Amino acid sequence: MRGKKVRRILLPLVAIVVLGGVVLSCGDDDEGPVKLGFLAGLSGDYSEWGPPSQDGAEAAIGVINASGGILGRDAELVVQDNLSTPEGAVTGYNRIREEIDALGGVESDGAVALLNTVAEDEMPTMCPACGTTVLDTEGGNFIWRITASDTTYGIISAQLARDLGFTRVAMLVQQTEGTESPANVFKDVWENKIGGEIIADVRFAPGSDSYQAEVEQAFAGDPEAVYIGAGPQAGIPILREYIARGYDAQILVSPDLQVPDIAEAAAELPTGRILAAQVTDDFESPAYSAFAAAHQEYAGKAPPTGFYETNQFDQYIVLALAMTAAESTDGPAVAAQIYNIVNAPGTKVYTYADGVAALERGEQIDYDGPSGSIELHTTTGNLVSPKVAVQHIVGGSYTAREVIELDASLGR
């Protein structure tokens, strides 16, 4: 049990005053706001996701408080930058761990770095943007992933290359957890399931001003397609080099490159030259309509797409509903309710207010949010059926074209 909870138990025991025969206790576990951590890359390689992700999180806090809070207490978002690095995630978490009741916002690098720590702290932790394959088997007790795994992204990227008729592919991949994770799946499936050829596998460290040598090496063998896995800070100079050299190979990009700056840099390329696979929201759901209204109210603008903003929103709604069901903010009690909140059977609910009302009537609930179904595998804490769409760059913007079904024969 983490230190904060121990102190909350001990303080009332030692701070007791006897006054006129009446025993008074100083300190109350149920006072003050429920504090929900937001640990995300607000600077560094993930910084393009930072503001829209935080907007989604703030919208959730606004909705929760407008609906009476959590167990009658206000919800408060505790924001901490993780610098988009594993070390930053550890440092950032240590700064807020004693004051928060649950954690969200985490990306792949941070999730891997904190996996054992949050379990030891019994800290309920949501991963709204963690693709890492480590969580394919290591989550489920105190950490849950509500987005697609890099396994899904890697398989679908290989499936796209196969369906486009390619046989010779090169790879250009940044050496970080979030970028190598789907790339390694892609390589495994491409070579061992599809029987394609990897003619070059170029790996590089981030932080350089130029990647000319790496780009030249990746394209030297005249590949039909190139899989690029990188963060935006490396991806933009790589893409500019690709354009400047006049290459025409198909580009398949990792989720980390599905940001406006990449789309704008590729605006001059033919539609469909760059393809990406990304989770897509359930735009027809009543949950999305409610989310869009909340985002407009609390962020002052319509929600963007492709920044995990709906996943960021959903994570805090799920945590708040779990606390409501548990009638507690204690970590193990909250963790025990997660699957009861998001998995069938139960009354289908699409908003926090409806979920709280159903719980108060004594009903079990099945929450679906704007990101879609959040049904989780009870052993791994992973989404059962993530919804993934193929993204094209059209007019300098990423546009979802079609939802793609995972080819079961390519599963690992």
C-alpha positions in Angstrom: 0.0 0.0 0.0 1.4 3.4 -0.9 2.6 5.8 1.7 -0.3 8.3 1.3 -2.8 5.7 2.2 -0.8 4.5 5.2 -0.7 8.1 6.6 -4.4 8.5 6.0 -5.0 5.5 8.2 -2.5 6.5 10.9 -3.2 10.2 11.3 -6.7 10.0 12.7 -5.4 7.4 15.3 -2.8 9.7 16.7 -4.7 13.0 16.3 -7.4 12.3 18.9 -8.4 14.8 21.5 -10.6 14.1 24.5 -12.7 17.1 25.3 -15.4 17.0 27.9 -15.7 13.3 27.6 -16.2 13.6 23.8 -13.7 12.0 21.5 -12.8 14.3 18.6 -10.8 13.0 15.6 -8.7 15.5 13.6 -8.4 14.4 10.0 -10.9 12.9 7.6 -10.2 10.5 4.7 -13.3 11.8 2.9 -12.5 15.5 3.0 -11.2 17.6 0.1 -11.2 16.9 -3.6 -10.6 13.5 -5.3 -7.3 14.1 -7.0 -6.7 12.4 -10.4 -3.2 12.5 -11.9 -2.5 13.5 -15.5 1.0 12.4 -16.3 1.7 13.0 -20.0 4.3 14.5 -22.4 3.5 18.2 -22.4 7.1 18.8 -23.7 9.4 16.7 -25.9 8.5 14.2 -28.6 4.8 13.7 -27.4 4.2 17.5 -26.9 1.8 17.7 -30.0 -0.5 15.4 -28.1 -0.2 17.3 -24.9 -2.7 20.1 -25.2 -5.5 18.2 -26.9 -5.0 15.3 -24.5 -5.2 17.7 -21.5 -8.3 19.3 -23.0 -10.0 15.8 -23.1 -9.0 15.2 -19.5 -10.2 18.7 -18.4 -13.5 18.1 -20.1 -14.0 14.9 -18.1 -13.3 16.7 -14.9 -15.8 19.3 -15.8 -18.5 16.7 -16.6 -17.8 14.9 -13.4 -18.1 18.0 -11.2 -21.2 19.2 -13.1 -22.8 15.9 -12.2 -22.1 16.1 -8.4 -18.4 15.1 -8.3 -17.2 11.8 -7.0 -18.9 10.5 -3.8 -20.0 14.1 -3.2 -16.5 15.5 -3.5 -15.1 17.6 -6.3 -12.7 16.0 -8.8 -9.3 17.8 -9.4 -6.9 17.1 -12.2 -3.2 17.1 -11.0 -1.2 17.9 -14.1 2.5 16.7 -14.4 4.7 16.8 -17.5 6.7 13.6 -18.1 9.0 15.2 -20.7 8.1 12.4 -23.1 10.8 10.2 -21.6 10.8 7.2 -19.2 13.0 9.1 -16.8 10.6 12.0 -16.9 7.7 9.7 -16.2 9.4 8.3 -13.1 10.3 11.7 -11.8 6.9 13.2 -12.6 5.1 10.3 -10.9 7.3 10.6 -7.7 6.2 14.3 -7.5 2.5 13.6 -7.4 2.2 10.0 -6.1 1.5 11.0 -2.5 -1.4 13.3 -3.4 -3.3 11.5 -6.1 -6.0 8.8 -5.8 -5.6 7.5 -9.4 -3.4 8.1 -12.4 -4.1 8.7 -16.1 -2.6 10.3 -19.2 0.3 7.8 -19.5 2.0 6.9 -22.8 4.0 3.8 -23.7 7.4 4.8 -22.3 6.0 5.9 -19.0 3.8 2.9 -18.7 6.7 0.5 -19.0 8.8 2.6 -16.6 6.1 2.7 -14.0 4.5 -0.7 -14.4 5.9 -2.3 -11.2 5.8 0.9 -9.2 2.0 1.6 -9.7 1.3 -2.0 -8.8 3.4 -1.7 -5.6 1.6 1.6 -4.8 -1.8 0.0 -5.6 -2.4 3.0 -7.8 -5.3 2.6 -10.3 -3.7 3.6 -13.6 -5.3 4.2 -17.0 -3.3 4.0 -20.2 -5.2 6.0 -22.8 -2.3 6.2 -25.3 -0.1 3.2 -24.5 0.5 0.9 -27.5 3.5 -0.9 -26.0 3.4 -4.7 -26.4 4.6 -5.1 -22.8 1.0 -4.4 -21.8 -0.2 -7.3 -24.0 0.5 -9.6 -21.0 1.5 -7.4 -18.1 -1.5 -5.3 -17.3 -4.9 -6.0 -15.7 -4.5 -5.5 -12.0 -3.7 -1.9 -11.4 -3.1 -0.7 -15.0 -5.6 -0.9 -17.9 -5.1 0.1 -21.5 -8.1 1.7 -23.3 -6.5 2.0 -26.7 -5.2 -0.4 -29.3 -2.0 -2.3 -28.7 1.1 -1.8 -30.9 0.5 -5.5 -31.8 -2.7 -4.4 -33.6 -0.9 -1.5 -35.3 2.0 -3.6 -36.4 -0.2 -6.3 -37.8 -2.5 -3.9 -39.6 0.5 -2.0 -41.2 1.9 -5.3 -42.5 -1.6 -6.3 -43.7 -1.9 -3.0 -45.6 1.5 -3.5 -47.3 0.4 -7.0 -48.3 -3.0 -5.9 -49.6 -1.3 -3.2 -51.7 0.8 -5.9 -53.4 4.2 -5.1 -52.0 6.9 -7.7 -51.3 10.0 -5.6 -50.6 9.9 -3.2 -47.7 12.4 -1.1 -45.8 12.2 0.2 -42.2 13.3 3.4 -40.6 12.7 3.4 -36.9 13.5 5.6 -33.9 15.0 3.7 -30.9 12.3 4.4 -28.3 9.7 2.1 -26.7 6.7 3.8 -28.3 8.2 3.6 -31.9 10.0 0.3 -31.8 7.1 -1.6 -30.3 4.8 -1.5 -33.3 7.8 -1.7 -35.7 9.0 -4.9 -34.3 5.5 -6.4 -34.6 5.4 -5.2 -38.2 8.8 -6.9 -39.0 7.8 -10.1 -37.4 4.5 -10.4 -39.2 5.9 -9.2 -42.5 8.7 -11.8 -42.5 7.2 -14.7 -40.7 3.5 -14.6 -41.5 3.3 -12.9 -44.9 6.7 -14.0 -46.2 7.8 -10.5 -47.3 11.3 -9.2 -47.5 12.8 -6.5 -45.3 15.6 -5.1 -47.5 16.8 -2.6 -44.9 16.1 -2.1 -41.2 17.6 1.2 -40.1 17.4 2.2 -36.5 18.4 5.6 -35.1 18.6 7.5 -31.9 16.3 10.6 -31.6 17.7 14.1 -31.1 19.6 14.8 -34.3 19.1 17.8 -36.5 19.3 15.8 -39.7 18.7 12.2 -40.7 20.1 12.3 -44.2 22.3 9.3 -43.8 19.6 7.2 -42.3 17.1 8.1 -45.0 19.6 7.4 -47.8 20.4 4.0 -46.2 16.7 3.0 -45.9 15.9 3.9 -49.5 19.1 2.7 -51.1 17.7 -0.6 -52.2 14.7 0.9 -54.0 12.0 -0.5 -51.7 8.4 -0.6 -52.8 7.3 0.7 -49.4 9.0 2.1 -46.2 7.7 1.7 -42.7 8.7 4.8 -40.7 8.4 4.6 -36.9 9.4 7.9 -35.2 8.2 10.8 -33.1 7.3 14.1 -34.8 10.6 15.8 -34.0 12.4 13.2 -36.1 9.6 12.4 -38.5 9.4 15.9 -39.9 13.0 16.2 -41.1 12.8 12.6 -42.4 9.7 13.4 -44.4 11.3 16.6 -45.8 14.4 14.6 -46.8 12.1 12.0 -48.5 10.4 14.8 -50.5 13.6 16.6 -51.4 15.2 13.5 -52.8 12.1 12.8 -54.9 11.5 9.3 -53.6 8.1 7.7 -54.6 8.0 4.6 -52.4 4.8 4.1 -50.4 5.1 5.3 -46.8 3.5 3.5 -43.8 3.8 5.5 -40.6 3.5 4.6 -36.9 0.8 6.2 -34.7 3.3 8.7 -33.4 3.5 10.4 -36.8 -0.3 11.0 -37.1 -0.1 14.6 -36.1 -1.0 17.9 -38.0 2.6 18.9 -38.6 3.3 15.7 -40.5 0.2 16.0 -42.5 1.0 19.6 -43.4 4.6 18.7 -44.4 3.2 16.0 -46.7 0.4 18.1 -48.2 2.2 18.2 -51.6 2.3 14.4 -51.9 -0.4 12.5 -53.7 -3.3 11.4 -51.7 -2.7 7.9 -50.3 1.2 8.2 -50.5 1.3 8.1 -46.7 -0.9 5.6 -44.9 -1.5 5.1 -41.2 -3.6 2.9 -39.0 -5.1 4.6 -36.0 -7.9 3.9 -33.5 -11.0 5.8 -34.5 -13.8 7.2 -32.3 -17.5 6.1 -32.4 -18.8 9.3 -33.9 -22.4 7.9 -34.1 -22.6 7.1 -30.4 -24.6 9.3 -28.0 -21.5 9.2 -25.9 -19.6 11.1 -28.6 -22.3 13.7 -28.9 -22.1 14.3 -25.1 -18.3 14.4 -25.2 -18.3 16.9 -28.1 -20.6 19.2 -26.2 -18.5 18.9 -23.0 -15.3 19.6 -25.0 -16.8 22.7 -26.5 -17.9 23.9 -23.0 -14.8 23.2 -21.0 -12.1 23.5 -23.7 -13.8 26.3 -25.7 -13.6 24.5 -29.0 -14.8 21.5 -30.9 -12.7 18.4 -30.3 -10.0 17.4 -32.8 -9.5 13.8 -33.8 -6.5 11.5 -33.7 -5.0 12.8 -30.4 -6.5 10.2 -28.0 -8.7 13.0 -26.6 -11.7 10.7 -26.3 -9.5 8.1 -24.6 -8.2 10.8 -22.2 -11.8 11.7 -21.5 -13.0 8.1 -21.0 -10.2 7.1 -18.5 -11.4 9.6 -15.9 -15.1 8.8 -16.4 -14.2 5.1 -15.8 -12.1 5.8 -12.8 -14.8 8.1 -11.3 -17.5 5.5 -11.9 -15.4 2.8 -10.3 -14.9 5.0 -7.3 -18.6 5.5 -7.1 -19.3 1.8 -7.4 -16.7 1.1 -4.7 -17.9 3.9 -2.5 -14.3 4.6 -1.9 -11.1 6.1 -3.4 -9.0 3.3 -2.0 -6.8 1.8 -4.7 -7.7 -1.9 -4.4 -11.4 -1.1 -4.0 -11.4 1.0 -7.1 -9.4 -1.6 -9.1 -11.9 -4.3 -8.1 -14.7 -2.3 -9.8 -13.1 -1.5 -13.2 -14.3 -4.5 -15.0 -17.8 -4.2 -13.5 -18.0 -0.7 -14.9 -17.0 -1.4 -18.5 -17.9 -5.0 -19.2 -21.2 -6.7 -19.9 -23.6 -7.6 -18.5 -25.1 -4.4 -17.2 -27.2 -1.4 -18.0 -25.6 0.3 -21.0 -24.7 3.9 -20.1 -23.0 6.6 -22.2 -22.4 9.4 -19.7 -21.1 9.8 -16.2 -24.4 11.1 -14.9 -26.3 8.2 -16.3 -23.7 5.8 -14.9 -24.0 7.3 -11.4 -27.8 7.2 -11.5 -27.8 3.5 -12.5 -25.3 2.7 -9.7 -27.4 4.5 -7.2 -30.3 2.4 -8.3 -28.2 -0.7 -7.4 -27.7 -1.7 -11.1 -24.5 -3.0 -12.6 -23.4 -0.8 -15.6 -21.6 -1.3 -18.9 -20.1 2.1 -19.9 -19.3 2.9 -23.5 -17.6 6.2 -24.1 -16.9 8.5 -27.1 -13.8 6.3 -27.9 -16.2 3.4 -28.4 -16.5 0.1 -26.5 -14.2 -0.1 -23.5 -14.8 -3.8 -22.8 -11.6 -5.2 -21.3 -9.9 -8.6 -21.1 -10.1 -9.4 -17.5 -6.7 -11.1 -17.4 -4.7 -8.4 -19.3 -6.7 -5.2 -19.0 -6.6 -4.7 -22.8 -9.4 -3.6 -25.1 -11.3 -6.6 -26.5 -12.2 -5.0 -29.8 -10.4 -1.7 -30.7 -11.8 0.0 -33.7 -9.1 0.9 -36.2 -9.3 3.0 -39.4 -6.9 3.6 -42.3 -5.8 7.2 -42.4 -4.9 9.1 -45.5 -3.4 12.6 -45.8 -5.8 14.8 -47.8 -5.2 18.5 -48.3 -2.7 18.6 -45.5 -4.8 16.8 -42.9 -5.2 13.2 -41.8 -8.6 11.8 -42.8 -10.0 8.4 -41.8 -11.0 6.5 -44.9 -12.2 3.1 -43.9 -12.4 0.9 -40.8 -10.2 -2.1 -41.3 -10.7 -5.6 -39.8 -7.7 -7.3 -38.5 -6.8 -10.5 -40.5 -7.0 -13.2 -37.8 -4.4 -15.3 -39.8 -1.8 -12.7 -39.0 -2.2 -12.8 -35.3 0.9 -13.5 -33.1 
